[in-house]
Amino acid sequence: MPVQIVKYLGAVAQGDLGTDLRSRRPVSEVLMAHLPHTVQLITAAMLLAADLGIPLGWLAAARRNGLFDRLIGVLSVSGIAVPSVTIAIYGMLLFHPGWAGCRPSASAGSAIWRG
């Protein structure tokens, strides 16, 4: 077992992450194929967080100890305390095009994104 771990870590250090069991392609190739969508999602999330967080934090600070300040405080602590998977599931249910359950959420490879 220790010999296998050393061989695996040596291969990982050289960039060989192994072979994907489903597609039989190198794992690094599969990861690189999804990297553009990941970067796009991260960028959108950071911009949305900054565009909402900075003004709301400023308004909460301007009305310190008021109702708005307490509401924003509860929402921000809830956003940190609730697991991100739970928030993601509710976000998908709330914002996807067929929210009534008519069709699944669209992915970056679906026809809705291709125009």
N, C-alpha and C positions, 0 to 999 in steps of 0.2 A: 504493500500500500504506500509506504513513504516514497518508494521509487517512482510509482505512478504520479504522485503529487509533484515531485521534483520535475519529472518530464513534462507534465502539464503546465506548470508554472514557467518552465523554460520556453515552451512553445508560445504561451501567452505573451511572454516578454518579447518574443520575436514577431508578434502580431498574428500568430496563428491561433484563432479562437475555436477551431474545430469545424465540423460540418453540421449544417442544419439538418435535423432528422426528417423534417417534412419535405423540404425542397431539394435536399441533397446538394446544396450550394454551400460555399464557405460562409461561415457566420459573419465575418467581416464584410463580405459582399452584401449580405442581407441587411446588415446594419446601415451600410452606406446608402443603400437604396431608399431607406426610410428617413435618412438624415435631413433632406430638404423640408419635408413636412413637419418634422420635429422642430427644426429651427423656426419655421413659420409659426407654429403653434406657441412656442416659447416667446417669440417676439410679440405676437398679438396679446398674449396673457400679460406680459410685462407692461405693454403700453396701456392696456385696459386698467391694470392695477394702479399705474401711476396717474392716468387720467381721472380715475375715480377717487383714489386714495388721497392725493394731495389736496384737491379742493375740499373734499369732505372733512379731512383732518384740519384744514385751515378754518372752515366754518365751525367745527366743533370747538376748536381752541378759541375762536372769537366769542362764542357763547358758552363759556366755561361753566360747568356744573348745571347746565340747562337740560331740558328734555332731549334736544338734538344731540348734545354732547354724550349723554348717557346712552341714547339709541345707537350712535356710531360706535361707542365703546363696546356695547354688547355685541353688535354685529362683527366688529373686528376680532374680539376674543372668540366668538363663535366660529369665525372663519379659520382661526388657528386651531381651535380645540377639536372641531369636527374633522374626521379623516377626509382627505382630499378625494378619495374614491367615492364617498357618500355625496360630496358636493358635486362631483362630476356626473354621477347618475341622475341626481335631481336636475342638474343643468341640462343634460340630454333630454330628460322628460319635459322640461319647461321650454327649451328653445328649439328643438328640432322641428322640421317642417310639418310632419304628420303627428303633432302632439296628441291627437285624439286616439293614437294607436293604429292609424290606418296604414302606415308604412314605417320601416325602421329609419333611424338617423342616417344621414348621408355621410359618406367618408370622402376623403380627398380623391379617391380613384373612381368615384361614382359619376354618373352622367350629369348630375346637378352641378358639379364643379367644372366639367369640361365645356359647359356652355351649351 
